[in-house]
Amino acid sequence: MTILVARLLLGGMFAIAALAKLAERGGARRAVVAFGVPRTATPFVASAIIAAELGIAALLLAGPWSS
């Protein structure tokens, strides 16, 4: 039961983080630039981070019901 709750909470946090970045894509790009990523790669890196967060959230949230 503890593992289920942990997966749901962590998956929810990843989903919220990804949705927040989708709502404010300019802020996500500025954050990526602040980390030192070259400006030419910024759109790709920001999109990759959002996609990774959504993917991790999907795997964490779908996992408890698949087993």
C-alpha beads as a LAMMPS data file, in Angstrom:
LAMMPS data file: protein, C-alpha beads

67 atoms
66 bonds

1 atom types
1 bond types

-500.0 500.0 xlo xhi
-500.0 500.0 ylo yhi
-500.0 500.0 zlo zhi

Masses

1 110.0

Atoms # bond

1 1 1 0.000 0.000 0.000
2 1 1 2.866 2.377 0.805
3 1 1 4.430 1.805 -2.611
4 1 1 1.111 2.589 -4.317
5 1 1 0.784 5.882 -2.452
6 1 1 4.395 6.805 -3.206
7 1 1 3.923 6.076 -6.924
8 1 1 0.722 8.106 -7.058
9 1 1 2.262 11.079 -5.260
10 1 1 5.457 11.041 -7.303
11 1 1 3.560 10.561 -10.559
12 1 1 1.263 13.430 -9.652
13 1 1 4.216 15.680 -8.910
14 1 1 5.822 14.900 -12.278
15 1 1 2.500 15.523 -14.040
16 1 1 2.021 18.874 -12.304
17 1 1 5.599 19.911 -13.133
18 1 1 5.136 19.040 -16.800
19 1 1 1.772 20.803 -17.041
20 1 1 3.207 23.911 -15.394
21 1 1 6.019 23.975 -17.955
22 1 1 3.507 23.508 -20.779
23 1 1 1.448 26.424 -19.470
24 1 1 4.504 28.701 -19.367
25 1 1 6.843 27.474 -22.079
26 1 1 8.786 30.748 -22.118
27 1 1 9.700 30.293 -18.482
28 1 1 10.843 26.736 -19.139
29 1 1 13.084 27.965 -21.962
30 1 1 14.541 30.713 -19.784
31 1 1 15.296 28.158 -17.068
32 1 1 17.074 25.916 -19.572
33 1 1 19.177 28.869 -20.772
34 1 1 19.988 29.730 -17.137
35 1 1 21.438 26.226 -16.736
36 1 1 23.904 26.998 -19.517
37 1 1 22.321 25.226 -22.488
38 1 1 23.185 26.982 -25.789
39 1 1 20.317 29.071 -27.162
40 1 1 20.157 27.006 -30.353
41 1 1 19.383 23.860 -28.346
42 1 1 16.988 25.511 -25.899
43 1 1 13.670 24.636 -27.634
44 1 1 14.676 20.987 -28.016
45 1 1 15.947 20.618 -24.455
46 1 1 12.885 22.328 -22.946
47 1 1 10.562 20.082 -24.979
48 1 1 12.576 17.003 -24.041
49 1 1 12.308 17.832 -20.336
50 1 1 8.536 18.261 -20.604
51 1 1 8.184 15.011 -22.567
52 1 1 10.345 13.135 -20.057
53 1 1 8.302 14.422 -17.131
54 1 1 5.041 13.444 -18.830
55 1 1 6.433 10.019 -19.684
56 1 1 7.639 9.370 -16.154
57 1 1 4.290 10.503 -14.756
58 1 1 2.423 8.196 -17.143
59 1 1 4.581 5.214 -16.211
60 1 1 4.250 5.863 -12.489
61 1 1 0.497 6.436 -12.619
62 1 1 -0.310 3.559 -14.974
63 1 1 1.919 1.076 -13.195
64 1 1 -0.189 0.426 -10.074
65 1 1 -3.166 -0.731 -12.133
66 1 1 -1.249 -2.821 -14.655
67 1 1 0.002 -5.431 -12.189

Bonds

1 1 1 2
2 1 2 3
3 1 3 4
4 1 4 5
5 1 5 6
6 1 6 7
7 1 7 8
8 1 8 9
9 1 9 10
10 1 10 11
11 1 11 12
12 1 12 13
13 1 13 14
14 1 14 15
15 1 15 16
16 1 16 17
17 1 17 18
18 1 18 19
19 1 19 20
20 1 20 21
21 1 21 22
22 1 22 23
23 1 23 24
24 1 24 25
25 1 25 26
26 1 26 27
27 1 27 28
28 1 28 29
29 1 29 30
30 1 30 31
31 1 31 32
32 1 32 33
33 1 33 34
34 1 34 35
35 1 35 36
36 1 36 37
37 1 37 38
38 1 38 39
39 1 39 40
40 1 40 41
41 1 41 42
42 1 42 43
43 1 43 44
44 1 44 45
45 1 45 46
46 1 46 47
47 1 47 48
48 1 48 49
49 1 49 50
50 1 50 51
51 1 51 52
52 1 52 53
53 1 53 54
54 1 54 55
55 1 55 56
56 1 56 57
57 1 57 58
58 1 58 59
59 1 59 60
60 1 60 61
61 1 61 62
62 1 62 63
63 1 63 64
64 1 64 65
65 1 65 66
66 1 66 67
